[in-house]
Amino acid sequence: MKAKLHRATISAADLNYEGSLTIDTDLLKASGIRPYERIYVYNVNNGERFETYAIEGEAGSGAIQLNGAAARKGMIGDFLIIVTYALCSDDEVDEHRPNVVLLNPDNTIKEIVK
């Protein structure tokens, strides 16, 4: 695991938007998730699991918006776990620590664990 946003709350969904997941830019920076990076999304409320890519949302907005087909995978208010993975060499793996960002229900940062 490279990075994780834990218990992000879906703030919006737009079925007619080109597919992706909009994430507040501040949350991307805190976690180390990059725009257009592949992300794996796990919906805590309904068990849905899917992958898409991250796009930047307005900084400070708390945006976690399902777009396109992903809009069918959750409802506003559902909790998500958003994860990225990275490959590490045998030498790197012992030193690697993921960026884990724990969120409050309003998508503000509760704690960063490294």
Biopython code that builds the backbone (N, CA, C, O; Angstrom):
import numpy as np
from Bio.PDB.StructureBuilder import StructureBuilder

atoms = [
    (1, "MET", "N", (0.845, -1.173, 0.000)),
    (1, "MET", "CA", (0.000, 0.000, 0.000)),
    (1, "MET", "C", (0.890, 1.235, 0.000)),
    (1, "MET", "O", (1.835, 1.338, 0.781)),
    (2, "LYS", "N", (0.571, 2.169, -0.889)),
    (2, "LYS", "CA", (1.311, 3.426, -0.969)),
    (2, "LYS", "C", (0.641, 4.508, -0.130)),
    (2, "LYS", "O", (1.297, 5.210, 0.639)),
    (3, "ALA", "N", (-0.683, 4.632, -0.292)),
    (3, "ALA", "CA", (-1.420, 5.695, 0.389)),
    (3, "ALA", "C", (-2.856, 5.254, 0.626)),
    (3, "ALA", "O", (-3.386, 4.393, -0.075)),
    (4, "LYS", "N", (-3.484, 5.878, 1.654)),
    (4, "LYS", "CA", (-4.880, 5.554, 1.941)),
    (4, "LYS", "C", (-5.579, 6.764, 2.529)),
    (4, "LYS", "O", (-5.061, 7.430, 3.425)),
    (5, "LEU", "N", (-6.774, 7.036, 2.001)),
    (5, "LEU", "CA", (-7.714, 7.966, 2.633)),
    (5, "LEU", "C", (-8.759, 7.081, 3.288)),
    (5, "LEU", "O", (-9.498, 6.376, 2.601)),
    (6, "HIS", "N", (-8.823, 7.113, 4.622)),
    (6, "HIS", "CA", (-9.668, 6.181, 5.368)),
    (6, "HIS", "C", (-10.940, 6.866, 5.845)),
    (6, "HIS", "O", (-10.894, 7.874, 6.551)),
    (7, "ARG", "N", (-12.075, 6.302, 5.446)),
    (7, "ARG", "CA", (-13.416, 6.763, 5.801)),
    (7, "ARG", "C", (-13.724, 8.143, 5.214)),
    (7, "ARG", "O", (-14.230, 9.036, 5.893)),
    (8, "ALA", "N", (-13.396, 8.282, 3.922)),
    (8, "ALA", "CA", (-13.825, 9.472, 3.190)),
    (8, "ALA", "C", (-15.330, 9.380, 2.984)),
    (8, "ALA", "O", (-15.850, 8.302, 2.697)),
    (9, "THR", "N", (-16.028, 10.484, 3.126)),
    (9, "THR", "CA", (-17.477, 10.504, 2.983)),
    (9, "THR", "C", (-17.849, 11.016, 1.594)),
    (9, "THR", "O", (-17.394, 12.083, 1.183)),
    (10, "ILE", "N", (-18.668, 10.265, 0.874)),
    (10, "ILE", "CA", (-19.115, 10.712, -0.443)),
    (10, "ILE", "C", (-19.916, 11.999, -0.269)),
    (10, "ILE", "O", (-20.905, 12.033, 0.462)),
    (11, "SER", "N", (-19.473, 13.059, -0.953)),
    (11, "SER", "CA", (-20.133, 14.360, -0.843)),
    (11, "SER", "C", (-21.018, 14.661, -2.053)),
    (11, "SER", "O", (-21.909, 15.506, -1.972)),
    (12, "ALA", "N", (-20.777, 13.975, -3.174)),
    (12, "ALA", "CA", (-21.568, 14.219, -4.380)),
    (12, "ALA", "C", (-21.377, 13.058, -5.351)),
    (12, "ALA", "O", (-20.448, 12.261, -5.219)),
    (13, "ALA", "N", (-22.275, 12.984, -6.323)),
    (13, "ALA", "CA", (-22.176, 11.987, -7.394)),
    (13, "ALA", "C", (-22.739, 12.610, -8.667)),
    (13, "ALA", "O", (-23.754, 13.306, -8.630)),
    (14, "ASP", "N", (-22.077, 12.357, -9.788)),
    (14, "ASP", "CA", (-22.505, 12.913, -11.072)),
    (14, "ASP", "C", (-22.397, 11.835, -12.135)),
    (14, "ASP", "O", (-21.319, 11.588, -12.677)),
    (15, "LEU", "N", (-23.515, 11.200, -12.428)),
    (15, "LEU", "CA", (-23.553, 10.105, -13.394)),
    (15, "LEU", "C", (-23.126, 10.558, -14.789)),
    (15, "LEU", "O", (-22.557, 9.765, -15.539)),
    (16, "ASN", "N", (-23.382, 11.793, -15.146)),
    (16, "ASN", "CA", (-23.113, 12.286, -16.497)),
    (16, "ASN", "C", (-21.712, 12.863, -16.679)),
    (16, "ASN", "O", (-21.383, 13.352, -17.760)),
    (17, "TYR", "N", (-20.892, 12.813, -15.648)),
    (17, "TYR", "CA", (-19.523, 13.305, -15.741)),
    (17, "TYR", "C", (-18.628, 12.186, -16.252)),
    (17, "TYR", "O", (-18.872, 11.014, -15.965)),
    (18, "GLU", "N", (-17.600, 12.537, -17.004)),
    (18, "GLU", "CA", (-16.630, 11.534, -17.456)),
    (18, "GLU", "C", (-16.045, 10.834, -16.228)),
    (18, "GLU", "O", (-15.704, 11.497, -15.249)),
    (19, "GLY", "N", (-15.926, 9.529, -16.264)),
    (19, "GLY", "CA", (-15.583, 8.711, -15.102)),
    (19, "GLY", "C", (-14.315, 9.058, -14.372)),
    (19, "GLY", "O", (-13.293, 9.359, -14.988)),
    (20, "SER", "N", (-14.379, 9.016, -13.068)),
    (20, "SER", "CA", (-13.247, 9.249, -12.178)),
    (20, "SER", "C", (-13.781, 9.481, -10.770)),
    (20, "SER", "O", (-14.980, 9.342, -10.527)),
    (21, "LEU", "N", (-12.906, 9.830, -9.855)),
    (21, "LEU", "CA", (-13.301, 10.203, -8.500)),
    (21, "LEU", "C", (-12.647, 11.540, -8.191)),
    (21, "LEU", "O", (-11.421, 11.643, -8.166)),
    (22, "THR", "N", (-13.457, 12.557, -7.958)),
    (22, "THR", "CA", (-12.949, 13.874, -7.596)),
    (22, "THR", "C", (-12.612, 13.866, -6.116)),
    (22, "THR", "O", (-13.436, 13.490, -5.282)),
    (23, "ILE", "N", (-11.387, 14.287, -5.793)),
    (23, "ILE", "CA", (-10.912, 14.330, -4.408)),
    (23, "ILE", "C", (-10.338, 15.716, -4.135)),
    (23, "ILE", "O", (-9.541, 16.228, -4.921)),
    (24, "ASP", "N", (-10.740, 16.316, -3.030)),
    (24, "ASP", "CA", (-10.207, 17.602, -2.581)),
    (24, "ASP", "C", (-8.684, 17.592, -2.729)),
    (24, "ASP", "O", (-8.021, 16.673, -2.248)),
    (25, "THR", "N", (-8.130, 18.607, -3.390)),
    (25, "THR", "CA", (-6.688, 18.706, -3.627)),
    (25, "THR", "C", (-5.881, 18.614, -2.338)),
    (25, "THR", "O", (-4.800, 18.025, -2.330)),
    (26, "ASP", "N", (-6.385, 19.185, -1.251)),
    (26, "ASP", "CA", (-5.666, 19.117, 0.028)),
    (26, "ASP", "C", (-5.528, 17.671, 0.504)),
    (26, "ASP", "O", (-4.503, 17.300, 1.075)),
    (27, "LEU", "N", (-6.549, 16.862, 0.272)),
    (27, "LEU", "CA", (-6.500, 15.448, 0.673)),
    (27, "LEU", "C", (-5.546, 14.663, -0.217)),
    (27, "LEU", "O", (-4.847, 13.768, 0.257)),
    (28, "LEU", "N", (-5.514, 14.998, -1.513)),
    (28, "LEU", "CA", (-4.543, 14.354, -2.404)),
    (28, "LEU", "C", (-3.127, 14.634, -1.920)),
    (28, "LEU", "O", (-2.308, 13.721, -1.818)),
    (29, "LYS", "N", (-2.844, 15.886, -1.625)),
    (29, "LYS", "CA", (-1.494, 16.259, -1.183)),
    (29, "LYS", "C", (-1.133, 15.589, 0.142)),
    (29, "LYS", "O", (-0.013, 15.106, 0.305)),
    (30, "ALA", "N", (-2.066, 15.556, 1.082)),
    (30, "ALA", "CA", (-1.793, 14.960, 2.396)),
    (30, "ALA", "C", (-1.496, 13.471, 2.284)),
    (30, "ALA", "O", (-0.671, 12.942, 3.028)),
    (31, "SER", "N", (-2.163, 12.798, 1.359)),
    (31, "SER", "CA", (-1.994, 11.348, 1.221)),
    (31, "SER", "C", (-0.870, 10.969, 0.264)),
    (31, "SER", "O", (-0.329, 9.867, 0.347)),
    (32, "GLY", "N", (-0.518, 11.878, -0.644)),
    (32, "GLY", "CA", (0.470, 11.546, -1.673)),
    (32, "GLY", "C", (-0.141, 10.915, -2.907)),
    (32, "GLY", "O", (0.583, 10.455, -3.789)),
    (33, "ILE", "N", (-1.474, 10.885, -2.984)),
    (33, "ILE", "CA", (-2.143, 10.399, -4.195)),
    (33, "ILE", "C", (-2.028, 11.500, -5.244)),
    (33, "ILE", "O", (-2.273, 12.672, -4.961)),
    (34, "ARG", "N", (-1.658, 11.109, -6.442)),
    (34, "ARG", "CA", (-1.456, 12.083, -7.519)),
    (34, "ARG", "C", (-2.665, 12.129, -8.449)),
    (34, "ARG", "O", (-3.352, 11.124, -8.632)),
    (35, "PRO", "N", (-2.922, 13.296, -9.034)),
    (35, "PRO", "CA", (-3.994, 13.374, -10.030)),
    (35, "PRO", "C", (-3.748, 12.357, -11.147)),
    (35, "PRO", "O", (-2.618, 12.182, -11.603)),
    (36, "TYR", "N", (-4.805, 11.702, -11.574)),
    (36, "TYR", "CA", (-4.823, 10.685, -12.634)),
    (36, "TYR", "C", (-4.181, 9.360, -12.216)),
    (36, "TYR", "O", (-4.048, 8.454, -13.038)),
    (37, "GLU", "N", (-3.784, 9.241, -10.954)),
    (37, "GLU", "CA", (-3.252, 7.968, -10.462)),
    (37, "GLU", "C", (-4.397, 6.974, -10.296)),
    (37, "GLU", "O", (-5.508, 7.350, -9.921)),
    (38, "ARG", "N", (-4.117, 5.704, -10.577)),
    (38, "ARG", "CA", (-5.111, 4.646, -10.363)),
    (38, "ARG", "C", (-5.371, 4.526, -8.868)),
    (38, "ARG", "O", (-4.448, 4.485, -8.054)),
    (39, "ILE", "N", (-6.656, 4.472, -8.532)),
    (39, "ILE", "CA", (-7.057, 4.289, -7.142)),
    (39, "ILE", "C", (-8.025, 3.120, -7.057)),
    (39, "ILE", "O", (-8.762, 2.819, -7.996)),
    (40, "TYR", "N", (-7.998, 2.478, -5.909)),
    (40, "TYR", "CA", (-8.925, 1.400, -5.595)),
    (40, "TYR", "C", (-9.852, 1.941, -4.522)),
    (40, "TYR", "O", (-9.405, 2.530, -3.538)),
    (41, "VAL", "N", (-11.144, 1.737, -4.722)),
    (41, "VAL", "CA", (-12.145, 2.339, -3.851)),
    (41, "VAL", "C", (-12.993, 1.232, -3.240)),
    (41, "VAL", "O", (-13.508, 0.364, -3.944)),
    (42, "TYR", "N", (-13.127, 1.277, -1.924)),
    (42, "TYR", "CA", (-13.899, 0.283, -1.182)),
    (42, "TYR", "C", (-15.001, 1.014, -0.416)),
    (42, "TYR", "O", (-14.716, 1.845, 0.446)),
    (43, "ASN", "N", (-16.251, 0.706, -0.729)),
    (43, "ASN", "CA", (-17.385, 1.352, -0.073)),
    (43, "ASN", "C", (-17.723, 0.565, 1.188)),
    (43, "ASN", "O", (-18.134, -0.593, 1.114)),
    (44, "VAL", "N", (-17.549, 1.195, 2.336)),
    (44, "VAL", "CA", (-17.780, 0.548, 3.629)),
    (44, "VAL", "C", (-19.265, 0.238, 3.815)),
    (44, "VAL", "O", (-19.608, -0.765, 4.443)),
    (45, "ASN", "N", (-20.141, 1.070, 3.288)),
    (45, "ASN", "CA", (-21.567, 0.910, 3.523)),
    (45, "ASN", "C", (-22.211, -0.229, 2.736)),
    (45, "ASN", "O", (-23.090, -0.917, 3.255)),
    (46, "ASN", "N", (-21.781, -0.436, 1.480)),
    (46, "ASN", "CA", (-22.464, -1.436, 0.663)),
    (46, "ASN", "C", (-21.549, -2.537, 0.119)),
    (46, "ASN", "O", (-22.017, -3.439, -0.575)),
    (47, "GLY", "N", (-20.261, -2.473, 0.425)),
    (47, "GLY", "CA", (-19.341, -3.517, 0.005)),
    (47, "GLY", "C", (-18.834, -3.398, -1.426)),
    (47, "GLY", "O", (-18.024, -4.220, -1.853)),
    (48, "GLU", "N", (-19.284, -2.403, -2.175)),
    (48, "GLU", "CA", (-18.804, -2.216, -3.550)),
    (48, "GLU", "C", (-17.303, -1.971, -3.550)),
    (48, "GLU", "O", (-16.770, -1.286, -2.677)),
    (49, "ARG", "N", (-16.629, -2.543, -4.547)),
    (49, "ARG", "CA", (-15.190, -2.359, -4.725)),
    (49, "ARG", "C", (-14.966, -2.082, -6.198)),
    (49, "ARG", "O", (-15.443, -2.826, -7.055)),
    (50, "PHE", "N", (-14.237, -1.006, -6.496)),
    (50, "PHE", "CA", (-13.971, -0.670, -7.888)),
    (50, "PHE", "C", (-12.673, 0.115, -7.991)),
    (50, "PHE", "O", (-12.126, 0.574, -6.988)),
    (51, "GLU", "N", (-12.192, 0.261, -9.211)),
    (51, "GLU", "CA", (-11.004, 1.064, -9.436)),
    (51, "GLU", "C", (-11.322, 2.133, -10.467)),
    (51, "GLU", "O", (-12.144, 1.933, -11.361)),
    (52, "THR", "N", (-10.662, 3.256, -10.327)),
    (52, "THR", "CA", (-10.812, 4.383, -11.236)),
    (52, "THR", "C", (-9.546, 5.219, -11.103)),
    (52, "THR", "O", (-8.493, 4.690, -10.748)),
    (53, "TYR", "N", (-9.633, 6.497, -11.379)),
    (53, "TYR", "CA", (-8.471, 7.367, -11.205)),
    (53, "TYR", "C", (-8.893, 8.627, -10.465)),
    (53, "TYR", "O", (-10.062, 9.014, -10.488)),
    (54, "ALA", "N", (-7.936, 9.253, -9.815)),
    (54, "ALA", "CA", (-8.192, 10.452, -9.024)),
    (54, "ALA", "C", (-8.105, 11.698, -9.889)),
    (54, "ALA", "O", (-7.233, 11.803, -10.753)),
    (55, "ILE", "N", (-9.010, 12.644, -9.656)),
    (55, "ILE", "CA", (-8.873, 13.969, -10.242)),
    (55, "ILE", "C", (-8.982, 14.998, -9.127)),
    (55, "ILE", "O", (-9.612, 14.758, -8.097)),
    (56, "GLU", "N", (-8.360, 16.142, -9.351)),
    (56, "GLU", "CA", (-8.306, 17.183, -8.330)),
    (56, "GLU", "C", (-9.645, 17.902, -8.183)),
    (56, "GLU", "O", (-10.269, 18.318, -9.160)),
    (57, "GLY", "N", (-10.058, 18.030, -6.925)),
    (57, "GLY", "CA", (-11.213, 18.849, -6.599)),
    (57, "GLY", "C", (-10.735, 20.121, -5.920)),
    (57, "GLY", "O", (-9.554, 20.249, -5.598)),
    (58, "GLU", "N", (-11.624, 21.037, -5.708)),
    (58, "GLU", "CA", (-11.284, 22.321, -5.101)),
    (58, "GLU", "C", (-10.665, 22.120, -3.717)),
    (58, "GLU", "O", (-11.200, 21.386, -2.886)),
    (59, "ALA", "N", (-9.534, 22.780, -3.487)),
    (59, "ALA", "CA", (-8.855, 22.700, -2.191)),
    (59, "ALA", "C", (-9.772, 23.228, -1.087)),
    (59, "ALA", "O", (-10.417, 24.267, -1.235)),
    (60, "GLY", "N", (-9.813, 22.492, 0.017)),
    (60, "GLY", "CA", (-10.613, 22.905, 1.167)),
    (60, "GLY", "C", (-12.099, 22.625, 1.048)),
    (60, "GLY", "O", (-12.865, 22.950, 1.955)),
    (61, "SER", "N", (-12.516, 22.028, -0.055)),
    (61, "SER", "CA", (-13.946, 21.780, -0.287)),
    (61, "SER", "C", (-14.453, 20.517, 0.398)),
    (61, "SER", "O", (-15.652, 20.375, 0.635)),
    (62, "GLY", "N", (-13.540, 19.599, 0.716)),
    (62, "GLY", "CA", (-13.952, 18.312, 1.259)),
    (62, "GLY", "C", (-14.568, 17.404, 0.205)),
    (62, "GLY", "O", (-15.213, 16.410, 0.540)),
    (63, "ALA", "N", (-14.372, 17.738, -1.065)),
    (63, "ALA", "CA", (-15.009, 16.989, -2.153)),
    (63, "ALA", "C", (-14.510, 15.550, -2.234)),
    (63, "ALA", "O", (-13.308, 15.293, -2.292)),
    (64, "ILE", "N", (-15.449, 14.634, -2.237)),
    (64, "ILE", "CA", (-15.248, 13.231, -2.584)),
    (64, "ILE", "C", (-16.452, 12.906, -3.469)),
    (64, "ILE", "O", (-17.522, 12.551, -2.974)),
    (65, "GLN", "N", (-16.259, 13.035, -4.798)),
    (65, "GLN", "CA", (-17.371, 12.928, -5.732)),
    (65, "GLN", "C", (-17.189, 11.763, -6.684)),
    (65, "GLN", "O", (-16.192, 11.672, -7.400)),
    (66, "LEU", "N", (-18.176, 10.871, -6.679)),
    (66, "LEU", "CA", (-18.201, 9.770, -7.631)),
    (66, "LEU", "C", (-18.680, 10.302, -8.969)),
    (66, "LEU", "O", (-19.691, 11.001, -9.036)),
    (67, "ASN", "N", (-17.957, 9.972, -10.042)),
    (67, "ASN", "CA", (-18.300, 10.467, -11.374)),
    (67, "ASN", "C", (-18.503, 9.314, -12.352)),
    (67, "ASN", "O", (-17.911, 8.245, -12.197)),
    (68, "GLY", "N", (-19.342, 9.539, -13.355)),
    (68, "GLY", "CA", (-19.593, 8.537, -14.387)),
    (68, "GLY", "C", (-20.173, 7.270, -13.795)),
    (68, "GLY", "O", (-21.008, 7.319, -12.892)),
    (69, "ALA", "N", (-19.726, 6.134, -14.306)),
    (69, "ALA", "CA", (-20.245, 4.840, -13.849)),
    (69, "ALA", "C", (-20.047, 4.635, -12.350)),
    (69, "ALA", "O", (-20.850, 3.960, -11.706)),
    (70, "ALA", "N", (-18.982, 5.215, -11.788)),
    (70, "ALA", "CA", (-18.722, 5.079, -10.353)),
    (70, "ALA", "C", (-19.843, 5.682, -9.511)),
    (70, "ALA", "O", (-20.011, 5.315, -8.348)),
    (71, "ALA", "N", (-20.615, 6.611, -10.095)),
    (71, "ALA", "CA", (-21.726, 7.231, -9.361)),
    (71, "ALA", "C", (-22.779, 6.209, -8.955)),
    (71, "ALA", "O", (-23.588, 6.472, -8.065)),
    (72, "ARG", "N", (-22.775, 5.054, -9.596)),
    (72, "ARG", "CA", (-23.712, 3.978, -9.251)),
    (72, "ARG", "C", (-23.198, 3.110, -8.100)),
    (72, "ARG", "O", (-23.913, 2.228, -7.624)),
    (73, "LYS", "N", (-21.973, 3.353, -7.654)),
    (73, "LYS", "CA", (-21.328, 2.492, -6.661)),
    (73, "LYS", "C", (-21.496, 2.971, -5.219)),
    (73, "LYS", "O", (-21.017, 2.322, -4.289)),
    (74, "GLY", "N", (-22.172, 4.101, -5.032)),
    (74, "GLY", "CA", (-22.368, 4.601, -3.676)),
    (74, "GLY", "C", (-23.359, 5.742, -3.646)),
    (74, "GLY", "O", (-23.790, 6.255, -4.678)),
    (75, "MET", "N", (-23.707, 6.123, -2.424)),
    (75, "MET", "CA", (-24.654, 7.209, -2.206)),
    (75, "MET", "C", (-23.981, 8.290, -1.365)),
    (75, "MET", "O", (-23.054, 8.013, -0.604)),
    (76, "ILE", "N", (-24.456, 9.513, -1.510)),
    (76, "ILE", "CA", (-23.953, 10.598, -0.678)),
    (76, "ILE", "C", (-24.087, 10.179, 0.781)),
    (76, "ILE", "O", (-25.141, 9.715, 1.217)),
    (77, "GLY", "N", (-22.995, 10.353, 1.529)),
    (77, "GLY", "CA", (-22.960, 9.962, 2.940)),
    (77, "GLY", "C", (-22.285, 8.634, 3.195)),
    (77, "GLY", "O", (-21.899, 8.350, 4.329)),
    (78, "ASP", "N", (-22.127, 7.794, 2.151)),
    (78, "ASP", "CA", (-21.414, 6.526, 2.323)),
    (78, "ASP", "C", (-19.949, 6.788, 2.644)),
    (78, "ASP", "O", (-19.378, 7.791, 2.216)),
    (79, "PHE", "N", (-19.354, 5.885, 3.395)),
    (79, "PHE", "CA", (-17.929, 5.975, 3.729)),
    (79, "PHE", "C", (-17.116, 5.146, 2.742)),
    (79, "PHE", "O", (-17.488, 4.020, 2.411)),
    (80, "LEU", "N", (-16.003, 5.711, 2.274)),
    (80, "LEU", "CA", (-15.110, 5.031, 1.355)),
    (80, "LEU", "C", (-13.718, 4.887, 1.956)),
    (80, "LEU", "O", (-13.281, 5.703, 2.766)),
    (81, "ILE", "N", (-13.041, 3.833, 1.539)),
    (81, "ILE", "CA", (-11.606, 3.687, 1.759)),
    (81, "ILE", "C", (-10.992, 3.783, 0.368)),
    (81, "ILE", "O", (-11.329, 3.003, -0.523)),
    (82, "ILE", "N", (-10.089, 4.742, 0.187)),
    (82, "ILE", "CA", (-9.462, 4.998, -1.111)),
    (82, "ILE", "C", (-7.985, 4.669, -0.968)),
    (82, "ILE", "O", (-7.297, 5.239, -0.122)),
    (83, "VAL", "N", (-7.490, 3.739, -1.803)),
    (83, "VAL", "CA", (-6.149, 3.198, -1.630)),
    (83, "VAL", "C", (-5.381, 3.225, -2.950)),
    (83, "VAL", "O", (-5.957, 3.026, -4.020)),
    (84, "THR", "N", (-4.080, 3.472, -2.860)),
    (84, "THR", "CA", (-3.172, 3.278, -3.992)),
    (84, "THR", "C", (-2.093, 2.300, -3.545)),
    (84, "THR", "O", (-1.794, 2.165, -2.359)),
    (85, "TYR", "N", (-1.522, 1.624, -4.536)),
    (85, "TYR", "CA", (-0.475, 0.651, -4.269)),
    (85, "TYR", "C", (0.751, 1.009, -5.090)),
    (85, "TYR", "O", (0.635, 1.677, -6.117)),
    (86, "ALA", "N", (1.913, 0.578, -4.654)),
    (86, "ALA", "CA", (3.160, 0.815, -5.382)),
    (86, "ALA", "C", (4.027, -0.435, -5.292)),
    (86, "ALA", "O", (3.948, -1.200, -4.331)),
    (87, "LEU", "N", (4.841, -0.621, -6.301)),
    (87, "LEU", "CA", (5.795, -1.729, -6.292)),
    (87, "LEU", "C", (7.070, -1.282, -5.592)),
    (87, "LEU", "O", (7.549, -0.169, -5.808)),
    (88, "CYS", "N", (7.613, -2.152, -4.756)),
    (88, "CYS", "CA", (8.859, -1.870, -4.040)),
    (88, "CYS", "C", (9.838, -3.017, -4.287)),
    (88, "CYS", "O", (9.445, -4.178, -4.402)),
    (89, "SER", "N", (11.087, -2.671, -4.363)),
    (89, "SER", "CA", (12.109, -3.717, -4.454)),
    (89, "SER", "C", (12.249, -4.361, -3.078)),
    (89, "SER", "O", (11.745, -3.826, -2.091)),
    (90, "ASP", "N", (12.922, -5.494, -3.007)),
    (90, "ASP", "CA", (13.157, -6.151, -1.725)),
    (90, "ASP", "C", (13.908, -5.226, -0.771)),
    (90, "ASP", "O", (13.669, -5.251, 0.436)),
    (91, "ASP", "N", (14.810, -4.414, -1.306)),
    (91, "ASP", "CA", (15.565, -3.483, -0.468)),
    (91, "ASP", "C", (14.691, -2.358, 0.071)),
    (91, "ASP", "O", (14.908, -1.889, 1.189)),
    (92, "GLU", "N", (13.717, -1.924, -0.700)),
    (92, "GLU", "CA", (12.858, -0.804, -0.303)),
    (92, "GLU", "C", (11.743, -1.209, 0.651)),
    (92, "GLU", "O", (11.303, -0.401, 1.469)),
    (93, "VAL", "N", (11.286, -2.440, 0.555)),
    (93, "VAL", "CA", (10.071, -2.843, 1.261)),
    (93, "VAL", "C", (10.195, -2.726, 2.783)),
    (93, "VAL", "O", (9.218, -2.377, 3.444)),
    (94, "ASP", "N", (11.349, -3.004, 3.344)),
    (94, "ASP", "CA", (11.501, -2.926, 4.797)),
    (94, "ASP", "C", (11.425, -1.495, 5.318)),
    (94, "ASP", "O", (11.052, -1.274, 6.471)),
    (95, "GLU", "N", (11.772, -0.532, 4.487)),
    (95, "GLU", "CA", (11.760, 0.873, 4.892)),
    (95, "GLU", "C", (10.461, 1.588, 4.519)),
    (95, "GLU", "O", (10.196, 2.686, 5.007)),
    (96, "HIS", "N", (9.662, 0.976, 3.668)),
    (96, "HIS", "CA", (8.447, 1.636, 3.167)),
    (96, "HIS", "C", (7.397, 1.786, 4.260)),
    (96, "HIS", "O", (7.127, 0.852, 5.015)),
    (97, "ARG", "N", (6.813, 2.976, 4.331)),
    (97, "ARG", "CA", (5.680, 3.238, 5.213)),
    (97, "ARG", "C", (4.626, 3.979, 4.397)),
    (97, "ARG", "O", (4.924, 5.024, 3.818)),
    (98, "PRO", "N", (3.409, 3.464, 4.338)),
    (98, "PRO", "CA", (2.370, 4.144, 3.563)),
    (98, "PRO", "C", (1.919, 5.437, 4.252)),
    (98, "PRO", "O", (2.068, 5.595, 5.463)),
    (99, "ASN", "N", (1.374, 6.341, 3.469)),
    (99, "ASN", "CA", (0.734, 7.544, 4.011)),
    (99, "ASN", "C", (-0.731, 7.200, 4.253)),
    (99, "ASN", "O", (-1.468, 6.928, 3.306)),
    (100, "VAL", "N", (-1.149, 7.209, 5.493)),
    (100, "VAL", "CA", (-2.529, 6.895, 5.847)),
    (100, "VAL", "C", (-3.153, 8.153, 6.435)),
    (100, "VAL", "O", (-2.689, 8.679, 7.447)),
    (101, "VAL", "N", (-4.210, 8.623, 5.785)),
    (101, "VAL", "CA", (-4.903, 9.826, 6.234)),
    (101, "VAL", "C", (-6.272, 9.406, 6.755)),
    (101, "VAL", "O", (-7.118, 8.937, 5.993)),
    (102, "LEU", "N", (-6.480, 9.574, 8.042)),
    (102, "LEU", "CA", (-7.764, 9.267, 8.677)),
    (102, "LEU", "C", (-8.625, 10.523, 8.607)),
    (102, "LEU", "O", (-8.167, 11.617, 8.935)),
    (103, "LEU", "N", (-9.879, 10.358, 8.178)),
    (103, "LEU", "CA", (-10.746, 11.504, 7.959)),
    (103, "LEU", "C", (-11.919, 11.550, 8.923)),
    (103, "LEU", "O", (-12.405, 10.523, 9.398)),
    (104, "ASN", "N", (-12.355, 12.768, 9.197)),
    (104, "ASN", "CA", (-13.595, 13.010, 9.927)),
    (104, "ASN", "C", (-14.763, 12.882, 8.944)),
    (104, "ASN", "O", (-14.540, 12.879, 7.734)),
    (105, "PRO", "N", (-16.001, 12.776, 9.437)),
    (105, "PRO", "CA", (-17.151, 12.634, 8.527)),
    (105, "PRO", "C", (-17.321, 13.780, 7.526)),
    (105, "PRO", "O", (-17.958, 13.598, 6.489)),
    (106, "ASP", "N", (-16.754, 14.968, 7.824)),
    (106, "ASP", "CA", (-16.847, 16.096, 6.886)),
    (106, "ASP", "C", (-15.636, 16.159, 5.947)),
    (106, "ASP", "O", (-15.422, 17.167, 5.273)),
    (107, "ASN", "N", (-14.855, 15.093, 5.907)),
    (107, "ASN", "CA", (-13.667, 14.963, 5.055)),
    (107, "ASN", "C", (-12.532, 15.922, 5.430)),
    (107, "ASN", "O", (-11.680, 16.234, 4.597)),
    (108, "THR", "N", (-12.523, 16.380, 6.662)),
    (108, "THR", "CA", (-11.354, 17.079, 7.171)),
    (108, "THR", "C", (-10.412, 16.036, 7.758)),
    (108, "THR", "O", (-10.835, 14.942, 8.131)),
    (109, "ILE", "N", (-9.141, 16.384, 7.833)),
    (109, "ILE", "CA", (-8.143, 15.423, 8.312)),
    (109, "ILE", "C", (-8.212, 15.292, 9.826)),
    (109, "ILE", "O", (-8.104, 16.274, 10.561)),
    (110, "LYS", "N", (-8.391, 14.073, 10.266)),
    (110, "LYS", "CA", (-8.411, 13.740, 11.699)),
    (110, "LYS", "C", (-6.987, 13.457, 12.170)),
    (110, "LYS", "O", (-6.562, 13.927, 13.225)),
    (111, "GLU", "N", (-6.248, 12.667, 11.355)),
    (111, "GLU", "CA", (-4.886, 12.270, 11.730)),
    (111, "GLU", "C", (-4.175, 11.744, 10.494)),
    (111, "GLU", "O", (-4.794, 11.155, 9.607)),
    (112, "ILE", "N", (-2.862, 11.967, 10.448)),
    (112, "ILE", "CA", (-2.024, 11.384, 9.401)),
    (112, "ILE", "C", (-1.063, 10.418, 10.083)),
    (112, "ILE", "O", (-0.350, 10.789, 11.015)),
    (113, "VAL", "N", (-1.053, 9.177, 9.608)),
    (113, "VAL", "CA", (-0.214, 8.124, 10.182)),
    (113, "VAL", "C", (0.805, 7.736, 9.122)),
    (113, "VAL", "O", (0.445, 7.376, 8.001)),
    (114, "LYS", "N", (2.085, 7.813, 9.488)),
    (114, "LYS", "CA", (3.146, 7.410, 8.558)),
    (114, "LYS", "C", (4.029, 6.380, 9.215)),
    (114, "LYS", "O", (4.986, 5.906, 8.603)),
]
sb = StructureBuilder()
sb.init_structure("model")
sb.init_model(0)
sb.init_chain("A")
sb.init_seg("    ")
for serial, (resi, resn, name, xyz) in enumerate(atoms, 1):
    if name == "N":
        sb.init_residue(resn, " ", resi, " ")
    sb.init_atom(name, np.array(xyz, "f"), 0.0, 1.0, " ", f" {name:<3s}", serial, name[0])
structure = sb.get_structure()
